[in-house]
Amino acid sequence: MNEAQIQNFWQNHPCGEAFIGGLEKYGEDYESFFASYDEFRYRKEGHILECLDRIDFRGKRTLEIGLGQGADAEQIIRRGADWFGIDLTRESVERTNLRIGLRKLKAGGVTQGSAVEMPFAAESFDIVFSHGVLHHIPEIKKAAAEIRRIIKPDGELIVMLYAKNSLNYRASIAFLRRLALLGLYLTGYRGSGNTAQHLENARRQGILEYLKMKNFIHRNTDGALNPYSKVYDLKSVAADFPGFEIVRSYKRFMHAPPLPVGRLPFENLLGWHLWVHLKPKASGQS
Ligand SMILES: C[S@@+](CC[C@H](N)C(=O)[O-])C[C@H]1O[C@@H](n2cnc3c(N)ncnc32)[C@H](O)[C@@H]1O
């Protein structure tokens, strides 16, 4: 798996747009597209706004890594940050710039580039924020070291990573979806959409190989074509971010499709989104 394949995937599947029918449905009307996207995003994942509300962005030089449709960028800017953004894809950079222009937001700048090598000066950000991105980077230790380089010694890294100890991973992905796919595969069913793509993946890779969790996980977080995903607990966060110390963490978002769990109350125990706040360790400390 290389970065070019990952870039190609996100360039052709801009994060989350499929949920509202894709940009094409809106023609050149970006304002309607952004309005629909934000309405959908914060209705489905309203906890994001609550989490952002609890972070003091005011006057903080903030870098957001991985921008998608620029929705959180707008929220962070509106909460008073001196905001900068970086994304691997041209598409996401263009959409975020368009949003900033349309909504007349004050932003530091949007850069196309990778978290593994960023064109920013050492110790130049108070906050580095990254929602749903770093678990898609195979060279995560390189990205973590790069974040450690650009963050101020008293700065804060805030990330959302997919949670290993979640209903989605333990019950839905590891058990239900694997069992269902095996059943469909054995009956010769061809299906449509994402299911058809899973069946095609299984035929290409071999069903038993495809169903191994080290392969299956990539294809079960962001669609059956997604090249790379990793799930985290606090132990693996500590291992992948050795230059940082975990300050606090919490889980949000009961989400385990196809299970209808949206209203269950155990999100801090079994939620899919693991938010972690980290602070840089002093140089030389590991
Ligand atoms: C799942 S989307 C998340 C976007 C947004 N933060 C959100 O929550 O909707 C992942 C985004 O990260 C970007 N991305 C993936 N790998 C990256 C990397 N190595 N460096 C910077 N951005 C990356 C993708 O282009 C995509 O826009």
The ligand as an SDF file (V2000), in Angstrom:
LIG
                    3D

 27 29  0  0  0  0  0  0  0  0999 V2000
  -12.0140   10.1890    6.1420 C   0  0  0  0  0  0  0  0  0  0  0  0
  -11.5860   11.7520    5.4660 S   0  0  0  0  0  0  0  0  0  0  0  0
  -11.7700   12.7780    6.9080 C   0  0  0  0  0  0  0  0  0  0  0  0
  -11.9480   14.2370    6.5440 C   0  0  0  0  0  0  0  0  0  0  0  0
  -12.4780   15.1530    7.6500 C   0  0  0  0  0  0  0  0  0  0  0  0
  -11.5130   15.3740    8.6770 N   0  0  0  0  0  0  0  0  0  0  0  0
  -13.7520   14.5760    8.2130 C   0  0  0  0  0  0  0  0  0  0  0  0
  -13.8210   14.2370    9.3820 O   0  0  0  0  0  0  0  0  0  0  0  0
  -14.7220   14.4790    7.4350 O   0  0  0  0  0  0  0  0  0  0  0  0
   -9.8260   11.6260    5.2830 C   0  0  0  0  0  0  0  0  0  0  0  0
   -9.1800   12.8780    4.6910 C   0  0  0  0  0  0  0  0  0  0  0  0
   -7.7850   12.8380    4.9930 O   0  0  0  0  0  0  0  0  0  0  0  0
   -7.0440   13.1030    3.8330 C   0  0  0  0  0  0  0  0  0  0  0  0
   -5.7690   12.3850    3.9650 N   0  0  0  0  0  0  0  0  0  0  0  0
   -5.5430   11.0480    3.8370 C   0  0  0  0  0  0  0  0  0  0  0  0
   -4.2400   10.7700    4.0340 N   0  0  0  0  0  0  0  0  0  0  0  0
   -3.6310   11.9550    4.2960 C   0  0  0  0  0  0  0  0  0  0  0  0
   -2.2830   12.3410    4.5560 C   0  0  0  0  0  0  0  0  0  0  0  0
   -1.2860   11.4440    4.5710 N   0  0  0  0  0  0  0  0  0  0  0  0
   -2.0080   13.6470    4.7890 N   0  0  0  0  0  0  0  0  0  0  0  0
   -3.0040   14.5780    4.7450 C   0  0  0  0  0  0  0  0  0  0  0  0
   -4.3010   14.2770    4.4870 N   0  0  0  0  0  0  0  0  0  0  0  0
   -4.6080   12.9830    4.2720 C   0  0  0  0  0  0  0  0  0  0  0  0
   -7.9240   12.6250    2.6840 C   0  0  0  0  0  0  0  0  0  0  0  0
   -7.5990   13.2490    1.4680 O   0  0  0  0  0  0  0  0  0  0  0  0
   -9.3170   12.9880    3.1940 C   0  0  0  0  0  0  0  0  0  0  0  0
   -9.6800   14.3010    2.8320 O   0  0  0  0  0  0  0  0  0  0  0  0
  1  2  1  0
  2  3  1  0
  2 10  1  0
  3  4  1  0
  4  5  1  0
  5  6  1  0
  5  7  1  0
  7  8  2  0
  7  9  1  0
 10 11  1  0
 11 12  1  0
 11 26  1  0
 12 13  1  0
 13 14  1  0
 13 24  1  0
 14 15  1  0
 14 23  1  0
 15 16  2  0
 16 17  1  0
 17 18  1  0
 17 23  2  0
 18 19  1  0
 18 20  2  0
 20 21  1  0
 21 22  2  0
 22 23  1  0
 24 25  1  0
 24 26  1  0
 26 27  1  0
M  CHG  2   2   1   9  -1
M  END
$$$$
